[in-house]
Amino acid sequence: MIAHVAQTGEDRGRVVLHLKSGRPNAIALEAAVRVAQAFGSDLESIFVEDEQLFDCAAYGFVREVSFSGTRSRAMSLDGMMRDLHLACAETGPWNVVALGEPFTGGTGATLRQVLTEVAGSTGLIAVGPKAQRVTGAIVVALEDIAQLPDMLRAAERLAALDGAEIVLLLVATDEERLLQMDGEARLVVEAREGVRIQWAAVARGEAAVIAETLRRLKGGMIICQFGGLVVPDQGDLRPLASVLECPLFLVR
């Protein structure tokens, strides 16, 4: 299912920026703002979770002091968890979650957790440690032709921000499959201007090949499906994290 980003006025979630302790990545912040702009949505919630606060709340002597310094209240772990859940529920189901800190490799367990455990999330924005831009071609890394219409609509929204080109990168394990996908894709793309089609034949286990292909396209954002050849849910993400220079917009 392609990510749906609710427009202003819908009783839905928006683009939710998830920040943890430490300094947020500037490109991740820019990517979250651009997605909100492209879909006419609000960046309503900046949700900050500091795990050290949970540790502190476990001690009975810890108190929360207001910014003015005039009020204070006792802190408890149960109370803090209740407040955080209420803050999430106020804006309704979340649509797109933007991670404020880069992913650095390993498996896709963290990304999978966000996509599967955050209620209502339909998409995820993530950046690697080498992220350096949000402008450039919108790259649609397509593995399932059935998702092309929705992915293309999302790409057109993002491309409209600054008149960017759309690159439709067909990804499959062999050229025979790519040829079939190409024919089907051209039926969808036929009358659209500013869309270029490229191929990427990637055998399983060649994560570095697709990662380098994406780097050379020098895109401003990459839209792709989570759990496939490009971003596997079990495989090693280090090849992708080590070269990725723009944000990923992942859909289920």
C-alpha positions as CSV (number, residue, x, y, z in Angstrom):
1,M,0.0,0.0,0.0
2,I,1.4,3.4,-1.0
3,A,1.8,6.0,1.7
4,H,-1.2,8.2,2.1
5,V,-0.3,11.6,3.6
6,A,-3.4,13.2,5.0
7,Q,-4.2,16.8,3.9
8,T,-4.9,19.6,6.2
9,G,-8.4,19.3,7.7
10,E,-8.7,15.5,7.5
11,D,-9.2,13.7,10.8
12,R,-6.1,11.8,10.3
13,G,-2.4,11.9,11.2
14,R,0.1,13.9,9.4
15,V,3.9,13.7,8.9
16,V,5.2,12.8,12.3
17,L,8.9,13.6,12.9
18,H,10.4,11.1,15.4
19,L,13.4,12.5,17.3
20,K,15.5,10.7,19.9
21,S,18.4,12.0,22.0
22,G,21.2,13.6,20.1
23,R,21.3,16.1,17.2
24,P,18.7,15.5,14.4
25,N,19.9,15.1,10.9
26,A,19.3,18.3,8.9
27,I,18.4,16.3,5.7
28,A,15.9,14.2,7.6
29,L,14.2,17.4,8.8
30,E,14.1,18.9,5.3
31,A,12.7,15.7,3.9
32,A,9.9,15.6,6.4
33,V,9.0,19.2,5.6
34,R,9.1,18.6,1.8
35,V,6.7,15.6,2.0
36,A,4.3,17.7,4.1
37,Q,4.5,20.5,1.6
38,A,4.1,18.2,-1.4
39,F,0.9,16.7,0.0
40,G,-0.5,19.9,1.5
41,S,-0.3,18.4,5.0
42,D,0.8,19.7,8.4
43,L,3.9,18.7,10.2
44,E,1.8,18.6,13.3
45,S,3.8,16.7,15.9
46,I,7.4,16.6,16.8
47,F,7.6,13.7,19.2
48,V,10.7,13.6,21.4
49,E,11.5,10.5,23.3
50,D,14.5,10.5,25.7
51,E,15.0,7.0,27.1
52,Q,16.9,8.5,30.1
53,L,13.7,10.2,31.2
54,F,12.1,6.8,31.6
55,D,15.0,5.8,33.8
56,C,14.6,8.9,35.9
57,A,10.8,8.5,36.2
58,A,11.4,5.2,37.9
59,Y,12.8,7.0,41.0
60,G,10.2,8.2,43.5
61,F,12.0,11.5,44.4
62,V,12.1,12.8,40.8
63,R,9.8,15.8,40.1
64,E,8.8,17.6,36.9
65,V,9.3,21.4,37.0
66,S,7.4,23.8,34.6
67,F,9.4,26.1,32.4
68,S,8.3,29.1,34.6
69,G,9.6,27.3,37.7
70,T,6.3,28.0,39.5
71,R,4.8,24.5,39.3
72,S,6.1,21.0,39.9
73,R,4.6,17.6,40.0
74,A,5.8,14.1,40.9
75,M,6.9,12.0,38.0
76,S,6.1,8.3,37.6
77,L,6.8,5.8,34.8
78,D,3.2,4.9,34.4
79,G,2.2,8.6,34.2
80,M,4.8,9.4,31.6
81,M,3.8,6.5,29.4
82,R,0.1,7.5,29.7
83,D,0.9,11.1,28.7
84,L,2.9,10.0,25.7
85,H,0.1,7.7,24.5
86,L,-2.4,10.5,24.8
87,A,-0.2,12.8,22.8
88,C,-0.1,10.3,20.0
89,A,-3.9,9.7,20.1
90,E,-4.9,13.4,19.9
91,T,-4.0,13.7,16.2
92,G,-5.5,10.4,15.1
93,P,-3.7,7.6,13.2
94,W,-0.3,8.4,11.8
95,N,0.4,8.3,8.1
96,V,4.1,8.9,7.5
97,V,6.8,8.7,10.2
98,A,10.1,10.6,9.5
99,L,13.1,9.3,11.5
100,G,15.2,12.2,12.7
101,E,18.4,10.2,13.0
102,P,20.1,8.3,10.2
103,F,20.0,4.5,9.9
104,T,23.5,3.1,9.8
105,G,23.2,-0.5,8.6
106,G,22.5,-3.9,10.1
107,T,19.2,-5.4,9.3
108,G,16.0,-3.6,8.6
109,A,14.5,-4.5,12.0
110,T,14.2,-0.9,13.2
111,L,12.6,0.2,10.0
112,R,10.2,-2.8,10.0
113,Q,9.3,-2.1,13.6
114,V,8.2,1.5,12.8
115,L,6.2,0.4,9.7
116,T,4.4,-2.5,11.5
117,E,4.0,-1.3,15.1
118,V,3.1,2.4,14.7
119,A,-0.7,2.4,14.4
120,G,-1.9,3.9,11.1
121,S,1.6,4.4,9.6
122,T,1.6,3.8,5.8
123,G,5.1,5.2,5.0
124,L,8.5,5.9,6.5
125,I,11.1,8.6,5.6
126,A,14.6,7.7,6.5
127,V,18.1,8.9,5.6
128,G,21.6,7.4,5.8
129,P,24.6,9.1,7.4
130,K,25.8,10.4,4.0
131,A,22.6,12.2,3.2
132,Q,23.4,15.6,1.7
133,R,20.4,16.8,-0.5
134,V,16.7,16.8,-0.9
135,T,16.7,18.3,-4.4
136,G,17.1,16.5,-7.7
137,A,15.2,13.8,-9.5
138,I,12.5,11.9,-7.7
139,V,13.5,8.2,-8.2
140,V,10.8,5.6,-8.1
141,A,12.6,2.2,-7.5
142,L,9.8,-0.1,-8.7
143,E,9.7,-3.9,-8.0
144,D,6.0,-4.5,-8.2
145,I,4.2,-3.1,-11.3
146,A,0.9,-3.0,-9.4
147,Q,2.2,-0.2,-7.2
148,L,3.3,2.0,-10.1
149,P,0.1,4.2,-10.4
150,D,0.2,5.1,-6.6
151,M,4.0,5.5,-6.5
152,L,3.9,7.7,-9.6
153,R,1.3,10.0,-8.1
154,A,3.4,10.4,-5.0
155,A,6.5,11.1,-7.2
156,E,4.6,13.7,-9.2
157,R,3.6,15.5,-6.0
158,L,7.2,15.7,-4.8
159,A,8.5,16.6,-8.3
160,A,6.0,19.5,-8.5
161,L,7.8,21.3,-5.7
162,D,10.6,22.4,-7.9
163,G,9.9,20.9,-11.3
164,A,12.2,17.9,-10.8
165,E,12.5,15.0,-13.2
166,I,11.0,11.6,-12.3
167,V,13.2,8.6,-12.9
168,L,11.3,5.3,-12.9
169,L,14.0,2.7,-12.0
170,L,12.7,-0.8,-12.8
171,V,14.3,-3.4,-10.4
172,A,14.2,-7.1,-11.0
173,T,16.4,-10.2,-10.7
174,D,16.7,-10.8,-14.5
175,E,16.4,-8.9,-17.8
176,E,13.4,-11.0,-18.9
177,R,11.4,-9.7,-16.0
178,L,12.6,-6.2,-16.6
179,L,11.5,-6.3,-20.3
180,Q,8.0,-7.4,-19.2
181,M,7.9,-4.6,-16.6
182,D,9.1,-2.1,-19.1
183,G,6.2,-2.8,-21.4
184,E,3.7,-2.6,-18.7
185,A,5.2,0.6,-17.2
186,R,5.1,2.4,-20.5
187,L,1.4,1.9,-20.8
188,V,1.0,3.8,-17.5
189,V,3.6,6.5,-18.1
190,E,2.9,7.0,-21.9
191,A,1.5,10.5,-21.9
192,R,3.4,11.9,-18.9
193,E,6.2,14.3,-19.5
194,G,9.4,14.4,-17.4
195,V,9.4,10.7,-16.7
196,R,12.5,8.7,-17.7
197,I,12.6,4.8,-17.4
198,Q,15.8,2.9,-16.5
199,W,16.5,-0.7,-15.7
200,A,18.4,-2.3,-12.8
201,A,19.0,-6.1,-12.9
202,V,19.9,-7.2,-9.4
203,A,20.4,-10.7,-8.3
204,R,19.6,-11.4,-4.7
205,G,22.6,-10.9,-2.5
206,E,23.9,-8.0,-4.7
207,A,22.8,-5.2,-2.4
208,A,25.8,-3.1,-3.3
209,V,24.8,-3.1,-7.0
210,I,21.5,-1.5,-6.4
211,A,22.9,0.9,-3.8
212,E,25.5,2.2,-6.3
213,T,22.9,2.5,-9.0
214,L,20.8,4.7,-6.8
215,R,23.8,6.8,-5.8
216,R,24.7,7.5,-9.5
217,L,21.1,8.7,-10.2
218,K,21.8,11.6,-7.7
219,G,18.2,11.9,-6.8
220,G,16.5,14.2,-4.4
221,M,14.3,11.5,-2.9
222,I,13.9,7.7,-3.5
223,I,10.4,6.1,-3.3
224,C,10.5,2.4,-2.9
225,Q,8.8,-0.6,-1.2
226,F,10.1,-1.9,2.0
227,G,11.0,-5.6,2.2
228,G,12.1,-6.0,-1.4
229,L,15.4,-6.0,-3.3
230,V,16.2,-2.4,-2.6
231,V,15.5,-2.2,1.1
232,P,15.2,-5.8,2.5
233,D,13.6,-6.4,5.8
234,Q,16.1,-9.1,6.8
235,G,19.2,-8.4,4.7
236,D,22.2,-6.1,5.4
237,L,21.4,-2.4,4.9
238,R,25.0,-1.3,5.3
239,P,25.7,-1.1,1.5
240,L,22.8,1.2,1.1
241,A,23.5,3.3,4.2
242,S,27.1,3.8,3.2
243,V,26.3,5.5,-0.2
244,L,22.8,6.9,0.0
245,E,22.9,10.7,-0.5
246,C,19.2,11.5,-0.4
247,P,16.2,10.5,1.7
248,L,14.2,7.2,1.3
249,F,10.4,7.3,1.2
250,L,9.5,3.7,2.1
251,V,6.0,2.2,1.7
252,R,4.7,-1.1,2.8
